[in-house]
Amino acid sequence: MSEKIIKSDAEWRAELDPETYRVTRQAGTERPFSHQGFPEGPGHYVCVCCGARLFDGDMKFESHCGWPSFSRAGGAIDEHHDSSHGMIRTEVRCQQCDAHLGHVFPDGPPPTGLRYCINGVALRFVPDAE
């Protein structure tokens, strides 16, 4: 893992658009089905805040939940207990910069049975080199 990235709130606000800041730095959630999606093709997904590799493209699947979903983490992910909003969930954060990404649920496809439900604004798609 690379060295932990620590920035002030003012630095994050200056670097991120308001919605991305709200989601990644304030543990917000984008509206379901509001993200424009990602390009097709082989590649991987990185943290929009720091560029850490988070998910491989072949782990993405359509869960019809309104957010990008992955069956397995492929990189720098930390999981935390989240009891906000009257629910008990497992929050997913970027290990490198502590950005809030989304949550993981035990209702995904085999073989993992997991569904990493991730805010689209927290990710950037990086196509594989041709």
DSSP file (Angstrom, degrees, kcal/mol; ACC not computed):
  #  RESIDUE AA STRUCTURE BP1 BP2  ACC     N-H-->O    O-->H-N    N-H-->O    O-->H-N    TCO  KAPPA ALPHA  PHI   PSI    X-CA   Y-CA   Z-CA
    1    1 A M              0   0    0      0, 0.0     3,-0.1     0, 0.0     2,-0.0   0.000 360.0 360.0 360.0 142.9    0.0    0.0    0.0
    2    2 A S        -     0   0    0      1,-0.2     3,-0.1     3,-0.0     2,-0.0  -0.249 360.0 -71.0 -72.2 168.9    1.2    3.5   -0.7
    3    3 A E        -     0   0    0      1,-0.1    -1,-0.2    -2,-0.0     2,-0.0  -0.332  61.6 -93.2 -63.6 144.1    1.6    6.0    2.1
    4    4 A K        -     0   0    0     -3,-0.1     2,-0.6     1,-0.1    93,-0.2  -0.318  36.9-133.7 -59.6 135.2   -1.7    7.3    3.6
    5    5 A I        -     0   0    0     91,-3.1     2,-0.5    -3,-0.1    -1,-0.1  -0.841  25.9-179.0 -96.9 121.1   -2.9   10.5    2.0
    6    6 A I        +     0   0    0     -2,-0.6     2,-0.3    92,-0.0    92,-0.1  -0.982   7.4 164.1-124.6 123.1   -4.0   13.2    4.5
    7    7 A K        -     0   0    0     -2,-0.5     2,-0.0    90,-0.2    -2,-0.0  -0.933  37.3-104.2-133.0 156.9   -5.4   16.5    3.4
    8    8 A S     >  -     0   0    0     -2,-0.3     4,-2.2     1,-0.1     5,-0.2  -0.328  34.9-109.1 -73.5 162.4   -7.3   19.3    5.1
    9    9 A D  H  > S+     0   0    0      1,-0.2     4,-2.6     2,-0.2     5,-0.2   0.896 121.2  54.7 -57.5 -41.0  -11.0   19.7    4.6
   10   10 A A  H  > S+     0   0    0      1,-0.2     4,-1.9     2,-0.2    -1,-0.2   0.879 106.4  51.0 -62.8 -38.6  -10.2   22.9    2.6
   11   11 A E  H  > S+     0   0    0      2,-0.2     4,-1.5     1,-0.2    -1,-0.2   0.927 111.4  47.1 -65.3 -44.5   -7.8   21.0    0.3
   12   12 A W  H  X S+     0   0    0     -4,-2.2     4,-2.1     1,-0.2     3,-0.3   0.926 111.3  51.8 -62.8 -43.5  -10.5   18.3   -0.4
   13   13 A R  H  < S+     0   0    0     -4,-2.6    -1,-0.2     1,-0.2    -2,-0.2   0.876 110.0  49.5 -59.9 -38.1  -13.1   21.0   -1.1
   14   14 A A  H  < S+     0   0    0     -4,-1.9    -1,-0.2    -5,-0.2    -2,-0.2   0.805 115.9  42.5 -71.2 -29.7  -10.8   22.7   -3.5
   15   15 A E  H  < S+     0   0    0     -4,-1.5     2,-0.3    -3,-0.3    -2,-0.2   0.762 109.3  58.5 -89.2 -27.1  -10.1   19.5   -5.4
   16   16 A L  S  < S-     0   0    0     -4,-2.1    33,-0.0    -5,-0.1    32,-0.0  -0.761  81.4-114.6-111.0 149.1  -13.5   17.9   -5.6
   17   17 A D     >  -     0   0    0     -2,-0.3     4,-2.7     1,-0.1     5,-0.2  -0.388  44.6 -99.4 -71.0 161.8  -16.8   19.0   -7.1
   18   18 A P  H  > S+     0   0    0      0, 0.0     4,-2.5     0, 0.0     5,-0.1   0.853 120.8  46.7 -55.7 -41.4  -19.5   19.5   -4.5
   19   19 A E  H  > S+     0   0    0      2,-0.2     4,-2.4     1,-0.2     5,-0.2   0.925 113.8  47.2 -68.6 -44.0  -21.3   16.2   -5.0
   20   20 A T  H  > S+     0   0    0      1,-0.2     4,-2.8     2,-0.2     5,-0.4   0.900 113.2  49.9 -64.2 -39.9  -18.1   14.2   -5.0
   21   21 A Y  H  X>S+     0   0    0     -4,-2.7     4,-2.4     2,-0.2     5,-0.9   0.944 110.5  50.0 -61.1 -48.5  -17.0   16.0   -1.8
   22   22 A R  H  X5S+     0   0    0     -4,-2.5     6,-1.4    -5,-0.2     4,-0.7   0.904 118.1  39.2 -57.9 -44.3  -20.3   15.3   -0.1
   23   23 A V  H  X5S+     0   0    0     -4,-2.4     4,-0.5     4,-0.2     5,-0.4   0.962 125.0  33.2 -72.8 -52.7  -20.2   11.6   -0.9
   24   24 A T  H  <5S+     0   0    0     -4,-2.8    76,-2.9    -5,-0.2    -3,-0.2   0.833 129.8  29.9 -79.9 -32.9  -16.5   10.8   -0.4
   25   25 A R  H  <5S+     0   0    0     -4,-2.4    -3,-0.2    -5,-0.4    -1,-0.2   0.673 128.5  36.9-102.3 -19.5  -15.6   13.2    2.4
   26   26 A Q  H  <<S-     0   0    0     -5,-0.9    -2,-0.2    -4,-0.7    -3,-0.1   0.208 107.0-113.8-117.0  13.7  -18.9   13.5    4.3
   27   27 A A     <  +     0   0    0     -4,-0.5    -4,-0.2    -6,-0.2    -3,-0.2   0.855  62.4 156.1  57.6  39.7  -20.1    9.8    3.9
   28   28 A G        -     0   0    0     -6,-1.4     2,-0.4    -5,-0.4    -1,-0.1  -0.193  37.2-129.7 -83.2-178.7  -23.0   10.8    1.7
   29   29 A T        -     0   0    0     -2,-0.0     2,-0.1     3,-0.0    73,-0.1  -0.998  13.5-131.0-136.0 130.9  -24.8    8.8   -0.9
   30   30 A E        -     0   0    0     -2,-0.4     3,-0.1     1,-0.1     5,-0.1  -0.454  43.3 -88.3 -74.1 155.4  -25.6    9.8   -4.5
   31   31 A R    >   -     0   0    0      1,-0.1     3,-1.7    -2,-0.1     4,-0.3  -0.350  53.7 -96.0 -60.8 141.8  -29.2    9.3   -5.7
   32   32 A P  T 3  S+     0   0    0      0, 0.0    35,-0.2     0, 0.0    34,-0.2  -0.319 107.5  10.4 -60.3 143.8  -29.8    5.8   -7.1
   33   33 A F  T 3  S+     0   0    0     33,-2.7    34,-0.1     1,-0.1    33,-0.1   0.620  97.8 111.8  63.1  16.9  -29.6    5.6  -10.9
   34   34 A S    <   +     0   0    0     -3,-1.7     2,-0.2    32,-0.4    -1,-0.1   0.683  47.3  94.5 -91.7 -18.4  -28.1    9.1  -11.0
   35   35 A H  S    S-     0   0    0     31,-0.4     3,-0.1    -4,-0.3    31,-0.0  -0.544  74.2-135.8 -78.3 138.9  -24.6    8.2  -12.1
   36   36 A Q        -     0   0    0     -2,-0.2    -1,-0.1     1,-0.2     2,-0.1   0.623  45.8-124.0 -69.6 -13.4  -24.0    8.3  -15.9
   37   37 A G        -     0   0    0      2,-0.0    -1,-0.2    31,-0.0    -3,-0.0  -0.419  23.3 -81.8  97.9-176.6  -22.1    5.0  -15.9
   38   38 A F        -     0   0    0     -2,-0.1    86,-0.0    -3,-0.1    82,-0.0  -0.861  45.0 -87.7-127.6 158.9  -18.7    4.0  -17.1
   39   39 A P        -     0   0    0      0, 0.0     2,-0.2     0, 0.0    -1,-0.1  -0.238  46.6-112.7 -61.4 156.4  -17.2    3.2  -20.5
   40   40 A E        +     0   0    0     87,-0.0     0, 0.0     2,-0.0     0, 0.0  -0.482  69.5  63.2 -84.3 160.9  -17.4   -0.4  -21.6
   41   41 A G  S    S-     0   0    0     -2,-0.2     2,-0.1    16,-0.1     0, 0.0  -0.382  88.9 -38.1 114.1 170.7  -14.3   -2.6  -22.0
   42   42 A P  S    S+     0   0    0      0, 0.0    86,-2.1     0, 0.0     2,-0.3  -0.380  80.5  98.2 -69.8 143.9  -11.6   -4.1  -19.9
   43   43 A G  E     -A  127   0A   0     84,-0.3    14,-2.4    -2,-0.1    15,-0.3  -0.981  56.6-101.6 170.2-165.7  -10.2   -2.0  -17.1
   44   44 A H  E     -AB 126  56A   0     82,-2.2    82,-3.4    -2,-0.3     2,-0.4  -0.920  24.2-115.4-144.2 169.5  -10.3   -1.2  -13.4
   45   45 A Y  E     -AB 125  55A   0     10,-3.3     9,-2.8    -2,-0.3    10,-1.7  -0.913  27.3-170.5-115.5 133.6  -11.8    1.3  -11.0
   46   46 A V  E     -AB 124  53A   0     78,-2.8    78,-2.0    -2,-0.4     2,-0.3  -0.794  36.0 -87.8-119.3 161.6   -9.8    3.7   -8.9
   47   47 A C  E  >  -A  123   0A   0      5,-2.4     4,-2.3    -2,-0.3    76,-0.2  -0.516  30.1-142.9 -66.4 129.7  -10.6    6.1   -6.0
   48   48 A V  T  4 S+     0   0    0     74,-2.3    -1,-0.1    -2,-0.3    75,-0.1   0.743  97.8  51.7 -67.6 -23.4  -11.6    9.5   -7.5
   49   49 A C  T  4 S+     0   0    0     73,-0.3    -1,-0.2     3,-0.1    74,-0.1   0.877 132.1   2.6 -81.8 -39.3   -9.9   11.2   -4.6
   50   50 A C  T  4 S-     0   0    0      2,-0.1    -2,-0.2   -45,-0.0    -1,-0.1   0.530  89.5-115.5-130.7  -9.9   -6.4    9.6   -4.7
   51   51 A G     <  +     0   0    0     -4,-2.3    -3,-0.1     1,-0.3     2,-0.1   0.536  55.1 157.6  85.0   5.7   -6.2    7.1   -7.6
   52   52 A A        -     0   0    0      1,-0.1    -5,-2.4    -6,-0.1     2,-0.3  -0.420  50.0-109.8 -65.2 137.8   -5.8    4.0   -5.5
   53   53 A R  E     +B   46   0A   0     -7,-0.2    23,-2.0     1,-0.2    -7,-0.2  -0.554  49.2 160.6 -71.5 127.1   -6.8    0.8   -7.3
   54   54 A L  E     +     0   0A   0     -9,-2.8    20,-2.9     1,-0.3    21,-0.8   0.778  53.7  17.7-116.3 -48.1  -10.1   -0.5   -5.8
   55   55 A F  E     -B   45   0A   0    -10,-1.7   -10,-3.3    19,-0.2    -1,-0.3  -0.988  62.5-130.0-137.4 139.8  -12.0   -2.9   -8.1
   56   56 A D  E >   -B   44   0A   0     -2,-0.4     3,-1.9    16,-0.3     4,-0.3  -0.672  27.9-123.3 -83.4 144.2  -11.1   -4.9  -11.2
   57   57 A G  G >  S+     0   0    0    -14,-2.4     3,-1.5    -2,-0.3   -13,-0.1   0.798 107.6  62.9 -59.2 -32.0  -13.5   -4.4  -14.1
   58   58 A D  G 3  S+     0   0    0    -15,-0.3    -1,-0.3     1,-0.3   -14,-0.1   0.549  95.8  61.7 -75.2  -3.5  -14.4   -8.1  -14.3
   59   59 A M  G <  S+     0   0    0     -3,-1.9    12,-2.4    13,-0.1    -1,-0.3   0.507  81.6 103.7 -93.2  -7.3  -15.8   -8.0  -10.8
   60   60 A K  E <   +C   70   0B   0     -3,-1.5     2,-0.3    -4,-0.3    10,-0.3  -0.535  46.5 169.6 -76.8 139.5  -18.5   -5.5  -11.8
   61   61 A F  E     -C   69   0B   0      8,-2.3     2,-0.8    -2,-0.2     8,-0.7  -0.965  40.0-103.6-145.0 162.0  -22.0   -6.8  -12.3
   62   62 A E        +     0   0    0     -2,-0.3     8,-0.0     1,-0.2    -2,-0.0  -0.790  38.6 165.9 -91.6 110.3  -25.5   -5.4  -12.8
   63   63 A S        -     0   0    0     -2,-0.8    -1,-0.2     4,-0.3     7,-0.0   0.534  42.4-132.6 -99.5  -9.4  -27.4   -5.6   -9.5
   64   64 A H  S    S+     0   0    0      3,-0.1    -2,-0.1     1,-0.1     0, 0.0   0.752  72.8 120.6  62.0  26.5  -30.2   -3.2  -10.5
   65   65 A C  S    S-     0   0    0      2,-0.4    -1,-0.1   -33,-0.0    -3,-0.0   0.572  86.7-106.4 -94.7 -11.0  -29.8   -1.4   -7.2
   66   66 A G  S    S+     0   0    0      1,-0.3   -33,-2.7   -34,-0.2   -31,-0.4   0.366  92.6  76.1 103.7  -5.5  -29.0    2.0   -8.7
   67   67 A W  S    S-     0   0    0    -35,-0.2    -2,-0.4   -34,-0.1    -4,-0.3  -0.945  93.9 -85.3-133.1 155.2  -25.3    2.1   -7.9
   68   68 A P        -     0   0    0      0, 0.0    50,-2.7     0, 0.0     2,-0.4  -0.362  50.0-157.4 -57.8 138.1  -22.3    0.3   -9.5
   69   69 A S  E     -CD  61 117B   0     -8,-0.7    -8,-2.3    48,-0.2     2,-0.3  -0.950  13.6-172.7-126.8 143.2  -21.9   -3.1   -7.9
   70   70 A F  E     -CD  60 116B   0     46,-1.5    46,-3.4    -2,-0.4   -10,-0.2  -0.977  21.2-148.0-133.8 144.5  -18.8   -5.4   -7.6
   71   71 A S  S    S+     0   0    0    -12,-2.4    43,-0.5    -2,-0.3     2,-0.3   0.605  84.6  16.9 -89.1 -12.3  -18.6   -9.0   -6.3
   72   72 A R  S    S-     0   0    0    -13,-0.2   -16,-0.3   -16,-0.2     2,-0.3  -0.978  75.5-117.2-157.8 143.2  -15.1   -8.6   -4.9
   73   73 A A        -     0   0    0     -2,-0.3   -18,-0.2   -18,-0.1   -19,-0.0  -0.608  20.9-168.6 -78.0 143.7  -12.7   -5.8   -3.9
   74   74 A G        -     0   0    0    -20,-2.9   -19,-0.2    -2,-0.3     2,-0.2   0.166  60.8  -7.4-118.6  17.4   -9.5   -5.8   -5.9
   75   75 A G  S    S+     0   0    0    -21,-0.8     2,-1.8   -19,-0.1   -21,-0.3  -0.709 108.3   9.5-170.8-139.6   -7.5   -3.4   -4.0
   76   76 A A  S    S+     0   0    0    -23,-2.0    19,-2.3    -2,-0.2    20,-0.4  -0.460  70.7 146.3 -77.8  78.4   -7.1   -0.8   -1.2
   77   77 A I  E     -E   94   0B   0     -2,-1.8     2,-0.4    17,-0.2    17,-0.2  -0.941  27.8-168.2-119.4 135.6  -10.4   -1.2    0.7
   78   78 A D  E     -E   93   0B   0     15,-3.0    15,-2.8    -2,-0.4     2,-0.4  -0.943  12.4-147.6-115.8 145.5  -11.1   -0.9    4.4
   79   79 A E  E     -E   92   0B   0     -2,-0.4     2,-0.3    13,-0.2    13,-0.2  -0.920  16.5-177.6-114.7 140.6  -14.4   -2.0    6.0
   80   80 A H  E     -E   91   0B   0     11,-2.3    11,-3.0    -2,-0.4     2,-0.2  -0.979  33.3-104.5-137.2 146.5  -16.0   -0.3    9.0
   81   81 A H  E     -E   90   0B   0     -2,-0.3     2,-0.4     9,-0.2     9,-0.2  -0.521  37.7-168.8 -66.9 133.2  -19.1   -0.9   11.1
   82   82 A D  E     +E   89   0B   0      7,-2.6     7,-3.1    -2,-0.2    -1,-0.0  -0.966  22.6 166.0-131.9 114.9  -21.8    1.7   10.2
   83   83 A S    >   +     0   0    0     -2,-0.4     3,-0.7     5,-0.2     5,-0.1   0.065  37.5 129.0-113.7  23.5  -24.9    2.1   12.4
   84   84 A S  G >   +     0   0    0      1,-0.2     3,-1.7     2,-0.2    -2,-0.1  -0.323  62.8  25.5 -74.7 161.5  -26.1    5.4   10.9
   85   85 A H  G 3  S-     0   0    0      1,-0.3    -1,-0.2    -2,-0.0     3,-0.1   0.746 129.9 -68.3  59.0  28.3  -29.6    6.0    9.6
   86   86 A G  G <  S+     0   0    0     -3,-0.7     2,-0.3     1,-0.2    -1,-0.3   0.681 111.2 106.1  70.2  17.8  -31.1    3.3   11.9
   87   87 A M    <   -     0   0    0     -3,-1.7     2,-0.6    -4,-0.0    -1,-0.2  -0.877  66.1-133.7-125.1 157.7  -29.4    0.5   10.0
   88   88 A I        +     0   0    0     -2,-0.3     2,-0.3    -5,-0.1    -5,-0.2  -0.964  45.2 148.5-111.3 116.9  -26.4   -1.8   10.7
   89   89 A R  E     -E   82   0B   0     -7,-3.1    -7,-2.6    -2,-0.6     2,-0.6  -0.837  49.7-109.6-138.5 172.6  -24.2   -2.0    7.6
   90   90 A T  E     -EF  81 104B   0     14,-0.7    14,-2.2    -2,-0.3    -9,-0.2  -0.945  33.7-149.5-110.4 112.6  -20.6   -2.4    6.6
   91   91 A E  E     -EF  80 103B   0    -11,-3.0   -11,-2.3    -2,-0.6     2,-0.5  -0.527   4.8-144.3 -79.6 145.9  -19.1    0.8    5.2
   92   92 A V  E     +EF  79 102B   0     10,-2.8     9,-2.8   -13,-0.2    10,-1.4  -0.957  22.4 176.1-114.3 128.0  -16.4    0.6    2.6
   93   93 A R  E     -EF  78 100B   0    -15,-2.8   -15,-3.0    -2,-0.5     2,-0.3  -0.920  38.2 -99.0-128.5 154.3  -13.6    3.2    2.5
   94   94 A C  E  >  -E   77   0B   0      5,-2.3     4,-1.9    -2,-0.3   -17,-0.2  -0.581  27.0-146.4 -69.7 128.5  -10.5    3.8    0.5
   95   95 A Q  T  4 S+     0   0    0    -19,-2.3    -1,-0.1    -2,-0.3   -18,-0.1   0.794  94.0  49.1 -66.6 -29.1   -7.5    2.5    2.5
   96   96 A Q  T  4 S+     0   0    0    -20,-0.4   -91,-3.1   -92,-0.1    -1,-0.2   0.877 131.1   9.2 -83.7 -39.7   -5.2    5.2    1.1
   97   97 A C  T  4 S-     0   0    0    -93,-0.2   -90,-0.2     2,-0.1    -2,-0.2   0.404  92.9-119.3-125.1   0.8   -7.2    8.4    1.6
   98   98 A D     <  +     0   0    0     -4,-1.9     2,-0.2     1,-0.2    -3,-0.1   0.705  51.3 165.9  68.5  22.1  -10.2    7.3    3.8
   99   99 A A        -     0   0    0      1,-0.1    -5,-2.3    -5,-0.1     2,-0.4  -0.487  42.1-116.8 -68.1 136.3  -12.8    8.3    1.1
  100  100 A H  E     +F   93   0B   0    -76,-2.9    -7,-0.2    -7,-0.2   -72,-0.1  -0.625  39.5 170.7 -70.6 127.7  -16.3    6.9    1.7
  101  101 A L  E     -     0   0B   0     -9,-2.8    18,-3.0    -2,-0.4     2,-0.3   0.767  46.7 -90.4-108.0 -40.8  -17.1    4.7   -1.2
  102  102 A G  E     -FG  92 118B   0    -10,-1.4   -10,-2.8    16,-0.2    -1,-0.3  -0.935  50.1 -61.9 162.3-141.0  -20.3    2.9   -0.2
  103  103 A H  E     -FG  91 117B   0     14,-2.2    14,-2.8    -2,-0.3     2,-0.4  -0.937  28.9-132.3-140.7 160.3  -21.3   -0.3    1.6
  104  104 A V  E     -FG  90 116B   0    -14,-2.2   -14,-0.7    -2,-0.3    12,-0.2  -0.962  23.1-170.6-117.8 137.4  -20.9   -4.1    1.2
  105  105 A F  E     - G   0 115B   0     10,-2.1    10,-2.5    -2,-0.4     2,-0.4  -0.901  30.4-124.6-126.6 152.6  -23.8   -6.4    1.6
  106  106 A P  S    S+     0   0    0      0, 0.0     8,-0.2     0, 0.0    10,-0.0  -0.120  90.3  86.8 -88.6  39.0  -24.0  -10.3    1.8
  107  107 A D        +     0   0    0     -2,-0.4     7,-0.2     8,-0.1     6,-0.1  -0.007  61.0 116.6-126.4  30.0  -26.5  -10.6   -1.1
  108  108 A G        -     0   0    0      5,-1.9     7,-0.2    -3,-0.4   -37,-0.1  -0.234  68.4 -78.9 -91.7-177.8  -24.2  -10.8   -4.1
  109  109 A P     >  -     0   0    0      0, 0.0     4,-2.7     0, 0.0     5,-0.5  -0.300  64.6 -56.2 -78.0 162.8  -23.5  -13.5   -6.7
  110  110 A P  T  4 S+     0   0    0      0, 0.0   -39,-0.0     0, 0.0     0, 0.0  -0.365 107.3  36.2 -64.6 156.7  -21.3  -16.6   -6.2
  111  111 A P  T  4 S+     0   0    0      0, 0.0    -3,-0.0     0, 0.0     0, 0.0  -0.993 133.2  22.3 -88.7 -12.3  -18.6  -17.3   -5.5
  112  112 A T  T  4 S-     0   0    0     -3,-0.4     3,-0.1     2,-0.1    -4,-0.1   0.829  80.1-146.1 -83.6 -31.4  -18.2  -14.5   -2.9
  113  113 A G     <  +     0   0    0     -4,-2.7    -5,-1.9     1,-0.3     2,-0.3   0.616  58.2 125.5  72.8  12.3  -21.9  -13.8   -2.2
  114  114 A L        -     0   0    0     -5,-0.5     2,-0.4   -43,-0.5    -1,-0.3  -0.771  47.0-162.4-107.6 150.1  -20.9  -10.2   -1.7
  115  115 A R  E     - G   0 105B   0    -10,-2.5   -10,-2.1    -2,-0.3     2,-1.0  -0.909   6.4-159.9-130.0 104.5  -22.2   -7.0   -3.3
  116  116 A Y  E     -DG  70 104B   0    -46,-3.4   -46,-1.5    -2,-0.4     2,-0.8  -0.761  12.5-161.1 -81.0 106.3  -20.0   -4.0   -3.0
  117  117 A C  E     -DG  69 103B   0    -14,-2.8   -14,-2.2    -2,-1.0     2,-0.4  -0.824  17.9-176.4 -96.1 106.1  -22.5   -1.2   -3.6
  118  118 A I  E     - G   0 102B   0    -50,-2.7     2,-0.3    -2,-0.8   -16,-0.2  -0.854  31.0-114.8-118.2 137.6  -20.4    1.8   -4.5
  119  119 A N    >   -     0   0    0    -18,-3.0     3,-1.5    -2,-0.4     4,-0.3  -0.524  23.4-140.5 -65.1 127.1  -21.2    5.4   -5.3
  120  120 A G  G >  S+     0   0    0     -2,-0.3     3,-1.5     1,-0.3    -1,-0.1   0.830  99.8  60.6 -60.5 -33.5  -20.3    6.1   -8.9
  121  121 A V  G 3  S+     0   0    0      1,-0.3    -1,-0.3   -20,-0.1   -97,-0.1   0.649  97.4  61.1 -70.9 -12.3  -19.0    9.6   -8.1
  122  122 A A  G <  S+     0   0    0     -3,-1.5   -74,-2.3   -21,-0.2   -73,-0.3   0.530 101.3  66.7 -86.9  -6.9  -16.4    7.9   -5.8
  123  123 A L  E <   -A   47   0A   0     -3,-1.5     2,-0.4    -4,-0.3   -76,-0.2  -0.813  56.8-164.1-118.8 153.7  -14.9    5.9   -8.7
  124  124 A R  E     -A   46   0A   0    -78,-2.0   -78,-2.8    -2,-0.3     2,-0.4  -0.996  23.5-132.1-131.7 132.1  -12.9    6.6  -11.9
  125  125 A F  E     -A   45   0A   0     -2,-0.4   -80,-0.2   -80,-0.2   -82,-0.0  -0.673  17.0-166.2 -85.0 133.0  -12.7    4.0  -14.6
  126  126 A V  E     -A   44   0A   0    -82,-3.4   -82,-2.2    -2,-0.4     3,-0.1  -0.956  16.5-138.7-119.4 110.6   -9.2    3.3  -16.0
  127  127 A P  E     -A   43   0A   0      0, 0.0   -84,-0.3     0, 0.0     3,-0.1  -0.356  26.0-104.9 -66.9 147.4   -9.2    1.3  -19.3
  128  128 A D        -     0   0    0    -86,-2.1     2,-0.1     1,-0.1     0, 0.0  -0.399  44.4 -95.9 -65.3 148.2   -6.5   -1.4  -19.7
  129  129 A A              0   0    0      1,-0.1    -1,-0.1    -2,-0.1    -3,-0.0  -0.430 360.0 360.0 -65.1 139.0   -3.7   -0.5  -22.0
  130  130 A E              0   0    0     -2,-0.1    -1,-0.1    -3,-0.1    -2,-0.1   0.471 360.0 360.0 -81.5 360.0   -4.3   -1.8  -25.5
